[in-house]
Amino acid sequence: MKYIKFFKELNNKDVPVVGGKNASIGEMFQELVPMGIKVPNGFAITSEAYWYLLESGGIREKIKELLEGIDVTEIDVLNVRSKKIRDMIFGTPLPIDLREEILEAYRILSQEYNMEEADVAVRSSATAEDLPDASFAGQQDTYLSVQGQTELIHYIKSCMASLFTDRAVSYRASRGFDHFKVALSVGVQKMVRSDKGSSGVMFSIDTETGFKDAVFITSAWGLGENVVGGTVNPDEFYVFKPALELGKRPILKRQLGYKNIKMVYAAPGAKHPTKNIETTEEELKSFSLSDEEVLTLARYAILIEKHYTKEAGEYRPMDMEWAKDGNSGEIFIVQARPETVQSQKMKKQNNTLEKYFFKDKSEKEILLSGKAVGGKIGTGKIRVIDNIANMGELKRGEILVTDNTDPDWEPAMKKAAAVITNRGGRTCHAAIVAREIGVPAIVGAVGATEKLETGMEVTVSCAEGEDGFVYNGIYEYEVEKVDLSSLEQPKTKIYMNIGNPEKAFAFSMIPNNGVGLARMEFIINNYIKAHPLALMDLHNGNKEFDGVEGVKEIMSGYANPKDFFVKKIAEGVGMIAAAFYPKPVIVRTSDFKSNEYCRMVGGKDYEPHEENPMLGYRGASRYYSDQYRQAFEWECQALAMARNEMGFSNMKIMIPFLRTPEEGRRVLEIMRKNGLVQGENGLEIYVMCELPVNVILADEFLQLFDGYSIGSNDLTQLTLGVDRDGELVSHVFDERNPALLKMFKMAIDACKKHNKYCGICGQAPSDYPEIAEFLVENGITSISLNPDSVIETWDRIVKLEKRLGIS
């Protein structure tokens, strides 16, 4: 056939003939199907057919005239001219020989699947598409569930015409592509019955930070267009690649999306071949992929990335679309293309770290939140636009607020300071375009078009982790660029203190030697949101508690309260351990005080009233108590899951507020019975050195444990007998007090004597250079700092060690 190529005949060298999308499908069909990856078969109508159509209709010069001198920022003009071009292309009959070749190829494909007329996807594939530095995401049209000869020809023509949608013309112009050096090939691919299953998008890299060792998967019920087009907020999953390749099950995150609709096949003869219907209550509250399916997809992503990297001769992260057949349960990859944002940043930044942060550290009024796209901050006046026909109203520098930014909004998005939408996920086409053009966007911010009004001044922050925030008012921000290439490695290890797992990937880009303190309290507060004993009673069917409905909502998708608690803790610590793998990550077990536990949902029924909670029912004493022991066992099981099942052997564990060696023995026994065996698979268990007794009886504690981490805050309070929050005596609180320096030295010396680890995880070394000098001079193993202090302190420690002659 002159104008038809079946996928088995294509590979990545055929981009000029069949476009990036079709060439890539052919590449997978030839190279990856033998490895076990399933790819639906089909054929491509070549770019020669597109030129043949234009020449046969005599419309090429007319199109050129309409594009002459067009200013793509004049949205109304762009709209009128691009529509005229599309009408000309669609109105030009296919030459008879081309039409016959298409229908013959369709008959062959239908016979392969034992169907009279196969249901197919008709996808556009531009010859400049899916390049490593330009995704062309969503710029041309795709049609699903096309069946029969008449429908097939109709939608092939529609695809060809879509080369001149407003968004496609604007996209090419903004990136310097000649409109007449880009042709349109059409792919015809057998449909996967994901209308009865699920589908979504997958990246072999974290889309926001460029973290290379995670696969990011989004998923929703039904056909994939709702995920790609951003009309649902999909489920999200992260999988850690190195541990998966070692045979572990490292799912770092499971987040249930709001999947209130799903796309399915329409009835035969309907105006459009697909339609959206409401999901059932069960579908709404269930994950659209099982854990095993998530891991299968991640394995596919690794194979695909490795293949394309080898072929390209350089690292090539991938953007893939997948579909699960609801009839057979099989999972197929239907598209794969190079990721175009983070991969290009890696090439351009030359080891430069860029951080956006606010000058004003005070609390800000949050108007709403959603999923952050990009790591930037934008400010300006709101412009709410409810219909794409009105997008010309947006003025440059305003913040676009709309229901859903599909790629048709691209001309307007380039003028915006930021974009906010009610719907959409971080892998939809519009999110990809937002990253490419460098506009901060918050997607899935439910209620944005109702809560925000045109003219309001706001700040849009995508620089604070996975969640993006819209703040009331304009806040000044700074952009810091740090050249990391000249940093020398000090002998003293520089660790980080981290609470929020969602920031771990970004923080791991800052120079570091690991994590000296991962706080369990943040994970319980923000992921669990309920008192552990209240969850335990709920699990055992004993009683419910105030606020239980909200907790049940966030438990959706998990088998029961214990499954929820254990997996959520494992996900949180696993995300941090993955971000810094294989460097050490020290996780401190929970250290809430009774007044803090009491404030948790359901907490007031389980906590005693204490006049001085700081000196009361906290830390290790709680773990072995009859009242709390089972909850601590759940916590241990979660940590064991992260280490043993998920593969994070780099994770160490630290016990807080341990008052006596006997308490230590009791806690170690509980840990051992719940899968945390000291020394097994390299497990080290440390103690917070935050009580004077830990210093005085260091020899006894260090016979049981593998090291100390000095908690300078509590140690200062308890040595000086002062509450640092008490206004009348707070002036006495000072880590530089000679008594504290003696305490620090005694702890370090004891650890050196027993050849054990000794670190510090308080803020004192950042606040006081003289303390950092004292600790380094006395041979502390590591100093753990808040992320914003790391680079400055790192440089100071290098200079200090040189001055002291430490190497």
Disulfide bonds with the S-S distance in Angstrom:
none
